[in-house]
Amino acid sequence: MPAAGAVDAYGILGGMAGSIREQKALLRARMRQVRDLVDDRLLRSVELWSQLADVPEFAAAGTVMAFWGMDSEPDTDPLFARLAAAGQQLVLPRVDGRDMLVCSAEGPIAVSRFGVREPQGPALDLSVVDFVVVPGLAFTPQGDRLGYGAGYYDRFLTALPGVPNAGVCFAEQLVDDLPVDAHDVRVDRVISA
């Protein structure tokens, strides 16, 4: 947790009072606004996936778990095309209660209660995942992550010890500090464009 009076890249945390939960709620709203202002999203998404392709663990992965970009998140269509061209298998998450399941990206798709497109095929064993691409609203260079608040990726990454991962975002989403709880899981690396 940042020290009292700490300032992040947008001056949001400086002197912020309140619980970590309240700080995170304020940051989520602000970082959505920041991300929504990215006007060259497709171009920067392509650059983001190009940088990701240079990560040796990603390049060596037979099966990559990614996410289906929504709203102003990085556009994942170029990532999916890159994976297909490289012969890597794409798996996507599906929320089931408090857990995320891994499912093949092929087959029927439905929109979840969160407004996210999710695969509807059978769940796969977690052992198929060789690399995880992690979305977020904000990241620190050290790998702290601000997600949407339900803890799905924190629980998921905990269930995959030793599986390499990377948080991905636009450069505007990188901040110096984030409020963190004991259950928050850092990503291995952060890639931004």
Phi, psi and omega per residue, in radians:
M1 nan 2.412 -3.131
P2 -1.168 2.637 3.103
A3 -1.181 2.731 3.087
A4 -0.983 2.335 -3.141
G5 1.503 -0.010 3.124
A6 -1.118 2.596 3.138
V7 -2.126 2.247 3.060
D8 -1.621 -3.026 -3.038
A9 -1.072 -0.383 -3.112
Y10 -1.974 0.117 3.119
G11 1.224 0.364 -3.052
I12 -1.384 -0.697 -3.023
L13 -1.450 -0.332 -3.038
G14 -0.885 1.980 3.092
G15 1.164 0.264 -3.087
M16 -1.158 2.211 3.085
A17 -1.683 2.998 3.084
G18 1.827 3.004 -3.111
S19 -1.258 2.888 3.071
I20 -1.026 -0.695 3.123
R21 -1.032 -0.762 3.123
E22 -1.177 -0.691 3.107
Q23 -1.095 -0.771 3.140
K24 -1.115 -0.703 3.138
A25 -1.070 -0.760 3.112
L26 -1.117 -0.772 3.128
L27 -1.124 -0.672 3.118
R28 -1.046 -0.804 3.139
A29 -1.082 -0.774 -3.113
R30 -1.173 -0.750 -3.087
M31 -1.246 -0.480 2.999
R32 -1.096 -0.750 3.115
Q33 -1.086 -0.774 3.138
V34 -1.042 -0.850 -3.111
R35 -1.138 -0.646 3.140
D36 -1.099 -0.382 -3.109
L37 -1.480 -0.089 3.102
V38 -1.221 2.007 -3.025
D39 -1.719 -0.163 3.103
D40 -2.024 0.833 -3.020
R41 -0.990 -0.799 -3.101
L42 -1.145 -0.836 3.140
L43 -1.033 -0.790 -3.122
R44 -1.263 -0.507 3.061
S45 -1.135 -0.765 3.114
V46 -1.044 -0.746 3.104
E47 -1.106 -0.709 3.125
L48 -1.029 -0.827 -3.108
W49 -1.235 -0.504 3.056
S50 -1.151 -0.737 3.090
Q51 -1.134 -0.704 3.125
L52 -1.079 -0.673 -3.133
A53 -1.083 -0.391 3.121
D54 -1.417 -0.133 3.117
V55 -1.367 2.087 -3.052
P56 -0.977 -0.696 -3.127
E57 -1.164 -0.599 3.083
F58 -1.203 -0.822 -3.111
A59 -1.062 -0.570 -3.112
A60 -1.491 -0.177 -3.053
A61 -1.251 2.281 3.039
G62 -1.385 -0.606 -3.132
T63 -2.267 2.183 -3.115
V64 -2.017 2.231 2.989
M65 -1.629 2.129 3.094
A66 -2.104 -2.829 3.104
F67 -2.352 2.812 3.102
W68 -1.671 1.897 -3.084
G69 -1.006 2.391 3.119
M70 -2.282 2.767 3.121
D71 0.880 -2.130 -3.069
S72 -1.748 0.281 3.031
E73 -1.160 2.866 3.051
P74 -0.927 2.467 3.127
D75 -1.260 2.072 -3.066
T76 -1.585 -0.132 3.120
D77 -0.992 -0.775 3.096
P78 -1.109 -0.573 3.077
L79 -1.137 -0.817 -3.127
F80 -1.046 -0.717 3.118
A81 -1.142 -0.691 3.120
R82 -1.103 -0.757 3.125
L83 -1.087 -0.786 3.139
A84 -1.080 -0.754 -3.134
A85 -1.128 -0.546 -3.134
A86 -1.510 -0.071 -3.125
G87 1.330 0.335 3.113
Q88 -1.593 2.494 3.130
Q89 -1.442 2.363 3.087
L90 -1.754 2.235 2.966
V91 -2.132 2.634 -3.088
L92 -2.235 2.728 -3.136
P93 -1.456 2.636 2.962
R94 -2.329 2.259 -3.138
V95 -1.374 2.331 3.086
D96 -2.380 1.732 -3.069
G97 1.168 -2.117 3.123
R98 -1.694 0.082 -3.063
D99 -1.989 2.812 2.966
M100 -1.914 2.277 3.059
L101 -1.750 2.725 3.081
V102 -1.806 2.234 -3.130
C103 -2.352 2.662 3.062
S104 -1.066 2.523 3.110
A105 -1.323 -0.220 3.131
E106 -1.516 2.535 3.125
G107 1.929 -2.955 -3.056
P108 -1.160 2.566 3.136
I109 -2.165 2.474 3.052
A110 -2.355 2.757 3.098
V111 -1.599 2.224 -3.096
S112 -1.360 3.068 3.088
R113 -1.134 -0.305 3.096
F114 -1.570 -0.017 -3.118
G115 1.436 0.281 -3.113
V116 -1.790 2.393 3.042
R117 -1.264 2.308 -3.112
E118 -2.343 2.502 3.069
P119 -1.230 2.562 -3.099
Q120 -1.903 0.064 3.131
G121 -1.249 3.134 -3.121
P122 -1.149 2.621 3.088
A123 -1.201 2.493 3.088
L124 -1.768 2.792 3.068
D125 -1.186 2.454 -3.134
L126 -1.046 -0.408 -3.095
S127 -1.141 -0.227 3.124
V128 -1.306 -0.325 -3.034
V129 -1.398 2.154 3.110
D130 -1.806 -0.346 -3.117
F131 -2.762 2.504 -3.141
V132 -2.121 2.233 3.037
V133 -1.719 2.106 -2.961
V134 -1.953 2.160 3.060
P135 -1.445 2.959 3.062
G136 -3.072 2.880 3.087
L137 -1.499 -0.519 3.113
A138 -2.738 2.664 3.094
F139 -2.437 2.702 2.918
T140 -1.765 2.803 3.085
P141 -1.031 -0.430 3.139
Q142 -1.413 -0.130 3.087
G143 1.827 0.003 3.023
D144 -1.131 2.561 -3.007
R145 -2.345 2.421 2.987
L146 -1.909 1.939 3.120
G147 -1.684 -2.699 -3.093
Y148 -1.553 -0.099 2.973
G149 1.897 -0.048 -3.118
A150 -1.701 -0.184 3.087
G151 1.365 0.233 -3.095
Y152 -1.052 -0.843 -3.112
Y153 -1.234 -0.567 3.072
D154 -1.051 -0.830 3.134
R155 -1.186 -0.688 -3.110
F156 -1.132 -0.842 -3.119
L157 -1.132 -0.581 3.082
T158 -1.117 -0.576 3.137
A159 -1.354 -0.123 -3.114
L160 -2.142 1.002 -3.122
P161 -1.088 2.377 3.108
G162 1.510 -0.184 3.094
V163 -1.470 2.122 -3.096
P164 -1.153 2.661 -3.118
N165 -2.618 2.911 3.065
A166 -2.562 2.329 2.970
G167 -1.441 2.430 -3.116
V168 -2.201 2.452 -3.106
C169 -2.869 3.015 2.992
F170 -1.449 2.691 -3.063
A171 -0.963 -0.582 -3.134
E172 -1.152 -0.278 -3.120
Q173 -1.588 -0.036 3.055
L174 -1.453 2.255 3.131
V175 -2.258 2.829 -3.113
D176 -1.258 -0.718 -3.067
D177 -2.448 2.664 3.008
L178 -2.401 2.547 2.995
P179 -1.234 2.342 -3.117
V180 -2.259 2.593 3.039
D181 -1.823 2.929 -3.139
A182 -1.060 -0.535 -3.092
H183 -1.474 -0.137 -3.130
D184 -1.232 2.305 -3.094
V185 -1.846 2.243 3.066
R186 -1.315 2.579 2.989
V187 -1.496 2.790 -3.105
D188 -1.171 -0.656 -3.115
R189 -2.698 2.796 3.098
V190 -2.127 2.294 3.110
I191 -2.073 2.275 -3.127
S192 -2.352 2.739 3.079
A193 -2.495 nan nan
